[in-house]
Amino acid sequence: MSNEDRIKVLWVSRHAPSSRALQELQGLVGEYQLLWNRDPVQDIPSLFKGLRPQDQIVATLPLDMLEQLIYLAASQGMGPILRPVMRHRDSDGNVERWEFIGFEEVLEARVRSRRVGTWA
């Protein structure tokens, strides 16, 4: 299978995927080409450049950005966004340890809020 035929998986996170997460992705989507966006996301629509409806997005984003990402992915015929799920492990001195435990399909992200305190 050529790189052009492979599913592209866009990993949107400042954290690199673990080897276990990469293996799990292969089980979910088959052979793929990993694209890693580790930079802070300023513009959600720009994430879709070069992606096709059959491609997959894995994202760890704030809720408001995730909501926009879900909407845009659906409008372009893409499947649900995947979210890596991590479990906190013991700290080793000053180093926090996190363990990948699986993926979730993010079907909806919604924020309901109201203003509190003083607003400028």
C-alpha positions as protocol buffer text, in pm:
chain_id: "A"
residue {
  index: 1
  type: MET
  ca { x: 0 y: 0 z: 0 }
}
residue {
  index: 2
  type: SER
  ca { x: 145 y: 337 z: -99 }
}
residue {
  index: 3
  type: ASN
  ca { x: 158 y: 633 z: 140 }
}
residue {
  index: 4
  type: GLU
  ca { x: -108 y: 807 z: -70 }
}
residue {
  index: 5
  type: ASP
  ca { x: -351 y: 517 z: -16 }
}
residue {
  index: 6
  type: ARG
  ca { x: -293 y: 492 z: 359 }
}
residue {
  index: 7
  type: ILE
  ca { x: -525 y: 651 z: 608 }
}
residue {
  index: 8
  type: LYS
  ca { x: -376 y: 971 z: 746 }
}
residue {
  index: 9
  type: VAL
  ca { x: -404 y: 1002 z: 1123 }
}
residue {
  index: 10
  type: LEU
  ca { x: -367 y: 1358 z: 1244 }
}
residue {
  index: 11
  type: TRP
  ca { x: -248 y: 1352 z: 1606 }
}
residue {
  index: 12
  type: VAL
  ca { x: -329 y: 1692 z: 1763 }
}
residue {
  index: 13
  type: SER
  ca { x: -150 y: 1710 z: 2097 }
}
residue {
  index: 14
  type: ARG
  ca { x: 166 y: 1857 z: 2240 }
}
residue {
  index: 15
  type: HIS
  ca { x: 241 y: 1508 z: 2373 }
}
residue {
  index: 16
  type: ALA
  ca { x: 382 y: 1242 z: 2143 }
}
residue {
  index: 17
  type: PRO
  ca { x: 177 y: 925 z: 2105 }
}
residue {
  index: 18
  type: SER
  ca { x: 310 y: 627 z: 2300 }
}
residue {
  index: 19
  type: SER
  ca { x: 406 y: 309 z: 2120 }
}
residue {
  index: 20
  type: ARG
  ca { x: 98 y: 143 z: 2274 }
}
residue {
  index: 21
  type: ALA
  ca { x: -128 y: 419 z: 2135 }
}
residue {
  index: 22
  type: LEU
  ca { x: 28 y: 378 z: 1791 }
}
residue {
  index: 23
  type: GLN
  ca { x: -33 y: 2 z: 1801 }
}
residue {
  index: 24
  type: GLU
  ca { x: -393 y: 56 z: 1910 }
}
residue {
  index: 25
  type: LEU
  ca { x: -443 y: 301 z: 1622 }
}
residue {
  index: 26
  type: GLN
  ca { x: -320 y: 40 z: 1376 }
}
residue {
  index: 27
  type: GLY
  ca { x: -578 y: -202 z: 1512 }
}
residue {
  index: 28
  type: LEU
  ca { x: -850 y: 60 z: 1467 }
}
residue {
  index: 29
  type: VAL
  ca { x: -766 y: 204 z: 1123 }
}
residue {
  index: 30
  type: GLY
  ca { x: -516 y: -36 z: 965 }
}
residue {
  index: 31
  type: GLU
  ca { x: -196 y: 86 z: 801 }
}
residue {
  index: 32
  type: TYR
  ca { x: -169 y: 462 z: 841 }
}
residue {
  index: 33
  type: GLN
  ca { x: 53 y: 763 z: 797 }
}
residue {
  index: 34
  type: LEU
  ca { x: 94 y: 964 z: 1119 }
}
residue {
  index: 35
  type: LEU
  ca { x: 85 y: 1343 z: 1102 }
}
residue {
  index: 36
  type: TRP
  ca { x: 169 y: 1507 z: 1436 }
}
residue {
  index: 37
  type: ASN
  ca { x: 56 y: 1863 z: 1507 }
}
residue {
  index: 38
  type: ARG
  ca { x: 229 y: 1950 z: 1833 }
}
residue {
  index: 39
  type: ASP
  ca { x: 200 y: 2327 z: 1795 }
}
residue {
  index: 40
  type: PRO
  ca { x: -70 y: 2521 z: 1980 }
}
residue {
  index: 41
  type: VAL
  ca { x: -383 y: 2522 z: 1762 }
}
residue {
  index: 42
  type: GLN
  ca { x: -481 y: 2872 z: 1658 }
}
residue {
  index: 43
  type: ASP
  ca { x: -724 y: 2789 z: 1378 }
}
residue {
  index: 44
  type: ILE
  ca { x: -933 y: 2469 z: 1376 }
}
residue {
  index: 45
  type: PRO
  ca { x: -1018 y: 2481 z: 1001 }
}
residue {
  index: 46
  type: SER
  ca { x: -646 y: 2478 z: 913 }
}
residue {
  index: 47
  type: LEU
  ca { x: -615 y: 2130 z: 1067 }
}
residue {
  index: 48
  type: PHE
  ca { x: -813 y: 1985 z: 776 }
}
residue {
  index: 49
  type: LYS
  ca { x: -563 y: 2085 z: 507 }
}
residue {
  index: 50
  type: GLY
  ca { x: -473 y: 1772 z: 312 }
}
residue {
  index: 51
  type: LEU
  ca { x: -715 y: 1543 z: 499 }
}
residue {
  index: 52
  type: ARG
  ca { x: -975 y: 1329 z: 324 }
}
residue {
  index: 53
  type: PRO
  ca { x: -1311 y: 1199 z: 456 }
}
residue {
  index: 54
  type: GLN
  ca { x: -1156 y: 856 z: 527 }
}
residue {
  index: 55
  type: ASP
  ca { x: -875 y: 1005 z: 739 }
}
residue {
  index: 56
  type: GLN
  ca { x: -881 y: 1011 z: 1120 }
}
residue {
  index: 57
  type: ILE
  ca { x: -819 y: 1288 z: 1373 }
}
residue {
  index: 58
  type: VAL
  ca { x: -697 y: 1215 z: 1726 }
}
residue {
  index: 59
  type: ALA
  ca { x: -713 y: 1525 z: 1944 }
}
residue {
  index: 60
  type: THR
  ca { x: -654 y: 1651 z: 2292 }
}
residue {
  index: 61
  type: LEU
  ca { x: -800 y: 2000 z: 2290 }
}
residue {
  index: 62
  type: PRO
  ca { x: -999 y: 2237 z: 2514 }
}
residue {
  index: 63
  type: LEU
  ca { x: -1374 y: 2175 z: 2496 }
}
residue {
  index: 64
  type: ASP
  ca { x: -1459 y: 2481 z: 2288 }
}
residue {
  index: 65
  type: MET
  ca { x: -1202 y: 2384 z: 2023 }
}
residue {
  index: 66
  type: LEU
  ca { x: -1307 y: 2019 z: 2036 }
}
residue {
  index: 67
  type: GLU
  ca { x: -1668 y: 2123 z: 1974 }
}
residue {
  index: 68
  type: GLN
  ca { x: -1566 y: 2314 z: 1660 }
}
residue {
  index: 69
  type: LEU
  ca { x: -1343 y: 2026 z: 1546 }
}
residue {
  index: 70
  type: ILE
  ca { x: -1630 y: 1776 z: 1578 }
}
residue {
  index: 71
  type: TYR
  ca { x: -1865 y: 2000 z: 1380 }
}
residue {
  index: 72
  type: LEU
  ca { x: -1614 y: 2061 z: 1099 }
}
residue {
  index: 73
  type: ALA
  ca { x: -1514 y: 1693 z: 1077 }
}
residue {
  index: 74
  type: ALA
  ca { x: -1879 y: 1590 z: 1043 }
}
residue {
  index: 75
  type: SER
  ca { x: -1942 y: 1858 z: 779 }
}
residue {
  index: 76
  type: GLN
  ca { x: -1654 y: 1713 z: 574 }
}
residue {
  index: 77
  type: GLY
  ca { x: -1785 y: 1357 z: 598 }
}
residue {
  index: 78
  type: MET
  ca { x: -1525 y: 1237 z: 848 }
}
residue {
  index: 79
  type: GLY
  ca { x: -1593 y: 992 z: 1127 }
}
residue {
  index: 80
  type: PRO
  ca { x: -1586 y: 1073 z: 1498 }
}
residue {
  index: 81
  type: ILE
  ca { x: -1281 y: 1236 z: 1654 }
}
residue {
  index: 82
  type: LEU
  ca { x: -1074 y: 1003 z: 1872 }
}
residue {
  index: 83
  type: ARG
  ca { x: -945 y: 1110 z: 2211 }
}
residue {
  index: 84
  type: PRO
  ca { x: -659 y: 932 z: 2385 }
}
residue {
  index: 85
  type: VAL
  ca { x: -746 y: 836 z: 2742 }
}
residue {
  index: 86
  type: MET
  ca { x: -467 y: 844 z: 2996 }
}
residue {
  index: 87
  type: ARG
  ca { x: -445 y: 719 z: 3353 }
}
residue {
  index: 88
  type: HIS
  ca { x: -227 y: 896 z: 3608 }
}
residue {
  index: 89
  type: ARG
  ca { x: 42 y: 676 z: 3755 }
}
residue {
  index: 90
  type: ASP
  ca { x: 274 y: 737 z: 4049 }
}
residue {
  index: 91
  type: SER
  ca { x: 499 y: 1035 z: 4039 }
}
residue {
  index: 92
  type: ASP
  ca { x: 868 y: 954 z: 4024 }
}
residue {
  index: 93
  type: GLY
  ca { x: 1032 y: 1241 z: 4207 }
}
residue {
  index: 94
  type: ASN
  ca { x: 932 y: 1547 z: 4004 }
}
residue {
  index: 95
  type: VAL
  ca { x: 820 y: 1351 z: 3699 }
}
residue {
  index: 96
  type: GLU
  ca { x: 449 y: 1286 z: 3650 }
}
residue {
  index: 97
  type: ARG
  ca { x: 371 y: 952 z: 3490 }
}
residue {
  index: 98
  type: TRP
  ca { x: 75 y: 894 z: 3263 }
}
residue {
  index: 99
  type: GLU
  ca { x: -26 y: 567 z: 3103 }
}
residue {
  index: 100
  type: PHE
  ca { x: -227 y: 533 z: 2781 }
}
residue {
  index: 101
  type: ILE
  ca { x: -529 y: 309 z: 2841 }
}
residue {
  index: 102
  type: GLY
  ca { x: -728 y: 345 z: 2519 }
}
residue {
  index: 103
  type: PHE
  ca { x: -923 y: 569 z: 2284 }
}
residue {
  index: 104
  type: GLU
  ca { x: -1271 y: 715 z: 2301 }
}
residue {
  index: 105
  type: GLU
  ca { x: -1480 y: 835 z: 2008 }
}
residue {
  index: 106
  type: VAL
  ca { x: -1589 y: 1188 z: 2091 }
}
residue {
  index: 107
  type: LEU
  ca { x: -1948 y: 1204 z: 1972 }
}
residue {
  index: 108
  type: GLU
  ca { x: -2034 y: 1541 z: 2121 }
}
residue {
  index: 109
  type: ALA
  ca { x: -1865 y: 1821 z: 2314 }
}
residue {
  index: 110
  type: ARG
  ca { x: -2084 y: 2088 z: 2459 }
}
residue {
  index: 111
  type: VAL
  ca { x: -2027 y: 2358 z: 2714 }
}
residue {
  index: 112
  type: ARG
  ca { x: -2311 y: 2520 z: 2905 }
}
residue {
  index: 113
  type: SER
  ca { x: -2199 y: 2811 z: 3113 }
}
residue {
  index: 114
  type: ARG
  ca { x: -2303 y: 3135 z: 3276 }
}
residue {
  index: 115
  type: ARG
  ca { x: -2103 y: 3437 z: 3379 }
}
residue {
  index: 116
  type: VAL
  ca { x: -1997 y: 3473 z: 3738 }
}
residue {
  index: 117
  type: GLY
  ca { x: -1797 y: 3739 z: 3915 }
}
residue {
  index: 118
  type: THR
  ca { x: -1694 y: 4070 z: 3768 }
}
residue {
  index: 119
  type: TRP
  ca { x: -1659 y: 4105 z: 3390 }
}
residue {
  index: 120
  type: ALA
  ca { x: -1479 y: 4391 z: 3220 }
}
